[in-house]
Structure formats: C-alpha cells, structure tokens
Amino acid sequence: MRKLAASGLIAAALLASAPAWAVNPDEVLPDPAMEARARALSTELRCLVCQNQSIDDSDAPLARDLRVIVREKIKAGESDGAIKSYLVDRYGEFVLLKPSFSARTALLWAGPFAVLLGGVAVVWINGRRRRDEVATLSAEEEAAIRSLLDETPAESASPVTSPRTGSRS
C-alpha cells in the first residue's frame, strides 16, 4: 500500500512539473533569486518558433538560446527592462507575449473592439431597417387577389367547421 501511495505521489509530482522540463539543468542559475527572475522573465517572452508558447515552456533550440541570453544578461546585472529592450531590438515586438501599447501596436489592441462595435452596428442597423419595412401590396397584386376571391362563388364553397367546437363558421 505504501509503495502504491509513493508511486502515485511521484507520478503527481512529475505531471505537475511537466512545464519545467523545457529548461535544461545546465541553464539553471546557481542563485535562486536570479533563477526566479530569469523564469519570470522567460514566461513573458514568446518562442519565435512555437509562436504561442513562452521560451520557458518551449524546448525549441531558439527558445533555449533565448533562455541562455536572458540568464547571461541577468548575471551581467542588467534590469528586466533592459533585457526586454535588447530582445525587442533584436527580434521585434513579436518576441513579447504581451506587447506594450504604442502607436505601432494600437491596431493590435483596438482591433477586436472595433470589430465588435462594427458587428453591433450592423445588427442594429439591420434590425431598424426590417422594423421600418412594412409589407404592402402593389395595386396589381391587390387586383389579382380580388379577382381570385371574386371567381370563387360563395354558394359552391363548402362550409368550414371548427375542430374544437364543431360549429360552422
């Protein structure tokens, strides 16, 4: 029973640490504070190969190179802002998982809201247009209906009975 519990505990620990497998042991900094800073910074940077993963989660060779660069810059005493600035200068704004708001990224940030407002406007305009449209018959259509009604003699028409009451209408 103890072996089963220990095996379950080990399996749970391995599954919980799965995202940490991307960082190789030779990349880890000896100072825990610096390593925590490097991991936090790595979660904010995009893997340019995987495109939707941080460099901390990716095992692509380029992600490894970026993790090494981040750790070297931290060892050199550079600030997080300086490291991000260096990587943005080298790879562009795309390297940031959360790009900053600027004139260059305004469309990226405002685009979804503009599309949403445009959709709401289209639905609202179509709703008003349909409400304003009243189905009216042209003079020709009214004449055609009158002629059809006049052709049917009232005497030959069979009486209609109501299914509920059985009375004639």
Salt bridges, closest charged atoms under 4 A:
ASP26 OD2 - ARG64 NH2 2.68
GLU27 OE2 - ARG64 NE 3.54
GLU27 OE1 - ARG67 NE 2.66
GLU35 OE2 - ARG71 NH2 2.81
GLU44 OE1 - LYS84 NZ 2.40
ASP56 OD1 - ARG39 NE 2.75
GLU78 OE2 - LYS73 NZ 3.71
ASP80 OD1 - ARG37 NE 2.70
GLU142 OE1 - ARG146 NH2 3.47
